[in-house]
Amino acid sequence: MENELKPFWSKIFSFNWKFGLFLILIICIPRFILVLHANETANYVYIGLIMLISAIAPFVFLNKMGRKTIGIKKPTNYRWLIIAFIIGIVFSISLYFIGEAFYGSSYKNWYTYIGKSYNIPEGIDQQSKAVMFGIMAITGMTFSPIGEELFFRGIVHSSFANSVGNGKASLIDSSAFALVHISHFGLVFINQQWEFLAGPTLIWVLSMFFASILFYQCRKRSGSILGAIICHSAFNLGMIYCIFYPISGN
């Protein structure tokens, strides 16, 4: 029987839930710690590294058949790539309005807290702000969507799906994705101390979980992991726009 794993790894693992759990543990736990450290020190260099590792994981572990299994192939429905982009934008902007309605511009608003890591200078002129927004948007639409989708909706999802089916696998990869994002918002570093925001965290985690389900649906309906990446990229674009303009002011 064919194995999705490369010959070396197939001697150690089977492409099943145990392998998926192994990936979650070796990637998500260090990532959680590194993001917390970055929020405390304002040094985000290692976050890019963990995204890079997430992105190359399928190419390290999987053979050609395995990479195709996780969705690294041409889409079968290109219309869904456009739909995926719209879904991502709409969801991220909707999340902005929810945050504003409940928490205003306080640090309990997820976008406000995440936005502090962008270090947007006060009094920045519109041209400089637009350039900074463009750089952040390109970065945000590239690194984390590619890395996270190849990892969560790609290799992790498919390894669990081999054991429990796509439906349950989507719940598992979405749960892992949502929980790891508590390090981005939920457990916050404010006034030189850590604080856990129970209510805002619950909304944020549920939002990340639902976003993950949407990312998977875009992968499924487009027939390619590219659908998930585009939806995730659009979500990040909407989030970054909200941080730069409605939140930081016009």
Number of C-alpha atoms within 10 A of each C-alpha: 3 6 14 22 23 16 12 9 16 14 9 9 13 16 23 17 20 14 17 25 16 13 19 19 13 10 16 19 12 12 20 18 12 19 24 20 17 18 21 16 10 14 13 16 11 14 18 14 14 20 21 16 16 24 23 14 19 21 16 12 19 22 17 13 14 23 20 16 18 23 23 18 13 13 19 12 14 16 12 25 23 15 16 28 21 15 21 27 20 14 19 24 19 14 22 22 13 15 21 19 11 12 15 15 17 13 19 21 24 25 23 23 21 17 19 14 13 15 8 15 10 8 8 11 10 10 9 11 17 14 11 15 20 15 12 18 19 13 16 20 22 16 19 22 24 23 22 21 29 28 27 26 27 28 29 29 28 28 26 24 21 15 15 15 13 17 13 14 22 26 17 22 27 25 20 20 23 20 19 19 21 21 19 18 26 25 17 24 18 12 7 8 8 13 12 13 15 12 10 18 21 13 16 23 21 15 16 22 23 17 22 26 20 21 28 29 19 28 27 21 20 24 21 26 27 27 30 35 29 28 33 31 27 25 28 25 25 22 24 24 20 21 23 21 13 12 17 16 10 9
